[in-house]
């Protein structure tokens, strides 16, 4: 099962794929960590750079970042935004309203803030600092986390997404102005079926609980989605389901360095098959550390200080695997456009 899931995640790095190909397969890549979202693409494609990802966001307008599944920022293909947004965001409105009040933003101020953000992005891309200045001038609170939740409110209510990279930051834009008019809305059952198929393409085998957790929808809706496409699914081990035309995999990819918030740790209700005893890979405050994957398991963490990459072993790693991780470390630096330096490997 683990080998099949890892293959579905494209971690065998099939050649010739663009950033768009990777994101369309994964459907939605968690994106609150800007470097992490780019590294999620690097580990699933060959020969790309972070600039290629930025070009998809900025020049081709084929990818965007916005709040979707579970109320978290995600990187998605532009065409998938239009049906994922109405499917995964209405249930987030209550929580957003509560957080606004906790941050001292009353309903009237929230409505004014959303209006200001919408009007600003209608005229062109706006950075977070530009929007903060506009909100401050109008008396809308932006201290602590207030700004973030005003921007979330504007995104949840529609037409505001993060699009191009401006001065190293994702600027906010009007979705319709940036991408063009929205297509006709999908009926909900059709959207749930599409969600189920696209989820399984990158996460199968899985079950309804896994889909519900990943997408932030109810278990009932997850079951409806899987039921709508049952004719193209097959039962897998342990009561899971998968695409009927996928052959189970038995091979695992070479050792690989995966970035923070990698999709491999976010797609199912249980991550123990990958993490094993190394529970510290996910911190108490919800951070997902970058880690090394060897033989389908997490065996080390890693980090960057400047252009020095350090791998910290959590258990013994054989020499051949270490050599592969060192080679992958050089690829990480090249992908990010950093000077090439020999990685450091430490214990613990």
N, C-alpha and C positions, 0 to 999 in steps of 0.2 A: 504493500500500500504506500509506504513512504517513497519508494522509488517512483511510483506512478505519479504521486502528488508533486514530487520535485520535477519530474519531467513536464507535467502540466504547467508548472511555474516557469518553464523555459530556462531552468538553471543548467541545462545541458548546453546552453548558449548556441542554438542553431544559427548558422551563418546567414548573413545577408539581410538582417532585420534592422529596421529603422526604429527610432523612439516611438513613433506612432504604432508600429507593429506590436511592440512590447506592451504599450499601455492598452491597446485594444484587446490583447489577449488577457491581461490582468483585470481589465475593465475599470478598476479604480485603485490607485496607488496612494497610500497614506502620505500626506504631503506637508505636515506642519514643520518638518525639518527640511529646508531647501536642499542641503547637500544630500540628505538621505534619499529624497525622491529621485535625484539624478543617479545616485549609486544603485538604486533599485533597477534602473534601466541598464547601467553598465554591466551588472552581474548577469544579465540575460541577453546580451548582444555582444558582438565582436567588432572592434574597430571604431566605436563611437567615442565622442567626447562630450563633456558637459555643454560645450557650445552647440552641439547638435540638438540637445534637448532645448536649449534656449531659443534656437532657431525655429523649432516647432512651436514654441510658445509665442514668439515675437514676430517672425517673418511669415511662416506658413499659417499661423493661427489655427493649427490643427489640434493643439492641446491647450488645456486651461486648468486652473486650480480653483476650487470652490468648496464650500461646506456641503457635504453630502452624507454618506453613510455614517451613522452613529454621531452625527453632529461634528465630525472631524474634517479638516481640510483634506481633500483628495485631488489627485491629478487624474484627469479623464480626457478621452478624445472628445473633440468639440461636438461631434454628432451624438455622442452618448449623453452629454449634459442634458439635452432637451427632454429625454424620457426618464433619466435617473433623478433629476431634480424634483419633479412632482411626485415621484414614487417614494423617495427616501427622506424628504424634508418636512412635509406637513406635521409629522409627529414631533418635530423639534421645536415648534413655536412656543409651547407652554414652558419648556425649560429655558428657552431664550428670554422670554418675558420675565421669568423669575430671576435669572441672572442679571438682567438689566436693573431690576429693582434693588437687588443686593448691591449693585455698584452705584446706586444713587441716581439712576436714570428713570424718571417717572414716565408713564405712558405717553404723555404729551411731548416730552422731550425726545422720546424714542421715535415717535412719528415724525417730528421735525428733523431729527438726525437722518432718518431714512430718506426723507424728501431731499435734504441737502446732498446726500451721497448720490442719489439718483440723478439729480440735476447736474452735479459736477461731472460724473462719468459720461453723461450724454454728450458733453462737449469734447471728450477725449480722455485718454488714460490719465489716471490720478494716482500718485503714490500715497502710501499710508500717511506720511508726514503732511502732504498737501491736504488730505481729507481731515486730518486732525486740526490743522489751522482753520479750516472752514467751520468745523464744528465748534471749536473754541470761540470763534468770533460770534457764533450764533447762540452761545450760552449752553450748548449741549455738553454734559460732562464727558470728559475723556480720560480722567485720571485712573490709575490702576488698570483694571481690565475693562473699564467702561467703553473705551474706543473699540476694542475687539468685538464686544457684544453688540454695539451699534452696527458695526460692519457685518456681523453675522445676521442681524435682523434685516439689513438691506439685501443681503444675499438670499435669505430664506423667502423674502417676499417677492423675489424674482428679479431678473434682468441685471444683476450686479455680480460679476465674477472677477477673479484675478486672471489677467491675460498676459500682456507682454512684460518682458523684463526691462525695467528702466533703472539705470544706474545701479544694477545689481539686485533690484527688488522687484517682486511681482506687483505691477501696477493694477489698479482696479479699472474695469471697463464696463460699459453696457454690453450685455451679451448680444442683444439684437444689433447694436451698432457695430460691434466687433466681428460677429460671426454671420450676420445676416438674419433675415426673418426666421422665426421659429417654425418648424414643420408642424403638421397637424398632430394633435395630441393622440397618444395611444390609449385605447381602452385599458382599464386597469388590469384585467385578467391577461390581456396580451402583453402588457408591460411586465407583469409578474412572471409569465412564462419566458419572456426574453431574458429577464434577470436570472432566472434559474439556469437557463442554458449557458449564458455567458459566465456565470459564477462557476459552474461545473467545468467549463472549458479550462479554467485556470486552477481549480481547486479539487476536482474530482480525484478519487471518490470522496463523497461527503454525504451529509444528511440534512434534513430540514433545520435541525438545531444549529448546524454550522452556518447555513445560509442566513438564518434569522439573525444570528450573532454578527456576522460579517456585514450585512446590509443595514442592520438596525431596523428591521421590520418585525412584525409579530410572527410567532411560530405558525399561526393559522395562515397568514399570507405566504409564508415560505412553503407550507404544504400545498397551498393552492397553486403556486408557481410551478413546483415540481410535478404536481398532478396534471397541469396543463400541457406538459411536454413528456409525459410518461411514455409515450409511444416511441421516443428516441432515446430512452434510458435503459439501463440494465442494472440488475442488482449486483452489488459487489460484496466483498467480505464484511462481516460484522453488521449487516443490515444497512450498509451504505449503498449509494447509487452513483452511477457514472454514465458518461456518454456511451451509447451502445457501440459506436464505431471506434472507440479508443482501445488499443491493445495494452493490457497491463505491462508495465515496465519492470525489469529486474535489475537494470544497471543503474549505477549512481554516477553523477558527474565528478570530475576531478575536484580536489580541494579548492575552495573559493572563499573570498572575503566578502561578506554581505554587510550592507550599511545599516545605519540606525533605522528602526521602524520598517525593517524589510518585510515584504508581503508574506514571506514564508512563516512568520510568527503571528500573523494577524488573520489568517483565513479560516480558522476552525475554532471550535470551543475548547479544544485541548491542544497545547503546544508541547506537552511532555515528550512525545516521540522524537522531537527535534532537540529540545532543551535538555532532557534527561535530568540529572541531578543539579544542573547549573541554573537554578531558579533565579539567581541574581542577574541574569541577562535582562529580566524585566524588573524594574525597580518598583518600590512601593508607590511612588508618585507617577507611575505609568510611563516611564521612559523605556524604550526598547534599545538596548545597546547594540552597536555593531559587533559582529561575531564572525568567527571562522567556521565554515562547514566542511567537515571531513567525513566521508563515508555516510553522509546523510544525517550527521549529528553535530551539534555545536560543541567545539572543543577548546575554543579560545575567544577572548575579546580582542578588539584592536582599536586604536585611536590615532589621530593625527595631531601633532603639535608643530605648527608651521608646515614644513614639507617632510618632517620626520614621522614615519609610520612605525608604530610599535605594536607588536602582537604579544599578548599576554596569555600564555598557555594556562588552561584550566585543568588539564590532564596531560599525560604523556602523548606526544605526537611523533610519529616515526619520521625518519630523515627524508624519505621520499615525499611525504605529505608536507613537511616543512619547506622543502625546496619548491614545491608547487605553490605554497602560500607566499613565499618570498617573490616568486615570479608574478603572482597575482597582485602583490603589493606594488610592484613597479607599474603594473597596468592601471591600478587605482591612481597613482600619481600622474601618469600620462593622461588619463581620462580627465582629471581635474585641472590639468595644465600646470602642475607643480614641478619644481626641479626634481630630477631623478636622484634619489638617494637610497642607499642600502637600508632595508628595514631592520629594526631592532626586534629581537625575540627574547622575551623574558618568561620566567615562571611565576605563576600566581598573580 
